[in-house]
Amino acid sequence: MERIMAILRWKSKESLLVYARMNDGERSDWVLSSMTQTVDSTVAAHLPLLDADAWVAALQESLRSGELGAAARTAEDGADIDDAA
């Protein structure tokens, strides 16, 4: 990491936090990955259930089954830029 910092003329690790940013694709990959993780912390088990729990569970199941991706591809295939005008 120090070599990269020197090449890019970053003087400190704090400057790394300012200049090193994720691109949209990487950020999207992290968000999608986080949606499929299981939280099994003893602290998390004591948190109250949120109203959106059922919705999030359905969304995660749609991601796992591929249903959400198929629906998005179908919608994208049917979209026509000229229709929006």
Summary of the structure (lengths in Angstrom):
residues: 85
radius of gyration: 20.3
end to end distance: 49.4
largest distance: 52.8
contacts: 139
relative contact order: 0.06
helix: 67%
strand: 0%
